Amino acid sequence: MTLLTELEPWWRFAAVLLVGALIGLEREFIQQRQHEREFAGIRTFPLIAMLGAGAAYLEGRAGALAYIAGFAALALLVLGSYVISVYRGSGHGMTTQVAALLCYQFGALIIWDYAELGVALGVVTALVLALKPPLHGAVRRMSAEDLRATLEFAIVAAVVLPILPNRALDPLGVLNPFSIWLLVVFVSGIGFLGYVLMKALGTERGIGLTAVLGGVVSSTASTLSFSSRSKSSPRLSPTLAWGILFASSIMFPRILVEVAVVHPPLLGAVAVPLGAMFAASLGMVAYLAWRRPQFQDGPQEEVEVTNPLRLSTAVAFGLAFAVVLVVVRVAQDVFGSAGVYAAASLTGLTGVDAITLSMAELTALGQVAPDVAAVAIVLAAISNTTAKAVLAVAYGAPQLRRTVLLGFGVVVAVGVMVGATILVWK
């Protein structure tokens, strides 16, 4: 018999009080800062949660009528408070009223053997309520195109994905529509996270934040943007070069996350070389920041990025991913491991996501050996780093080129040496 079993049902009611108090704390905090009073605050919300818990507890003895009657009474109270607030002209928002109805439900869930779910939903609700300023700010900065692209992708992810066949449809056994599109959703979600953070926080807060978020969205786009900016503002070239190296360093943990999601057993084979390249990249970033402390704050620069959840972008990546799967498999059948390495190096010039996911997927299917997949992923990372160096040289000012070539040169050299050492040792 566990301790929780011995404390039944007291620990559940204690959890109900805590969840109600958490939501009430947030509501009370806002009311005091805005000098407005609503019908519920730090004391009322725990009582509302207890009302839901008590009604749910009585349901086992008095039937569903107790729960329904409690909810109906609370709904009438909430409706009455809203009507009074509108009549008095004190506001037309219903956030607190809706939170009260949800709090009642959370209390019931905790009693109904869904304690983890009820507590989690209560915490999430309190967080959503507290995020009002940044959420409203993000919506104000959202364009009509952003809204349309987000809704389009929501349809693709929530409606189209479930109906795709979850089996290979090609003779090679590599084109599984459901698996391919699931990975498209995953990669686009990573990019969207950075995009939302840029919208919510604003890249104007410093070159470091811009570089990190730009690296999450696209380190190649950050490289191109910073390089082009250096020609119009040559004096900012050292700082912009630092930003390029910082943004590019995000690529390595991103690859590791993708591998861990698709095929975790492959992670051990790529962790050492990619970790070494990541460490070398951060080392160069730290060195440049130490040489010029102003890098840590930097000028206020913007990276122009588009919404990664565009339907056209998602479809294009899905097609590219499918093509890479087929190309790698055919290259292996025709040329063996050398063909896989060549395909990885070529596709890595434009991006690492497709080849990383392809190699992890093919390894999971047993069609590519883990050591071959690991070498291919490292080659793609080296190839992509080299391509960004070429972009910096082509579009950047002379001062930026020297710094970027030095930084990327160190990263590529470390990747080659560590990768070669591991191959020889094996």
JOPEGI-V372185 format. One line per field, one symbol per residue. psi: psi as a letter, one per 20 degrees, with the letter a starting at -180 (. if undefined). A space follows every 10 residues. Layout:
psi->???
//
This chain:
psi->prhhhhjqjh hghghggggh hgghggghgg ghhjlqpriq bhhhghhghh ggggghhihi hjaihggggg gggggggggg hggghghikj qjqjghghhg hhhghggggh hkklgggggg hgggghgggh jgghghhhhh iprhhggghg hghhgghhgg ghiqpmqpjr hikinogggg hghgggghhg hhghgghggg hpiiiqhggg gghhhggohg hgggghghhh hhmhijgggh gghghgghhh hghgghgggh ggnhhihhhi ggghhghggg ghghghghhh hnhihhgrro qqpoqrpikq ghgggghggg gggggggggg hghgibhhhg hggghghihi qigghghggg ghghijipqg hggggggghg ggghgghhhg ghhhirqghh gggghgghgg gggggggggh ggggh.
//
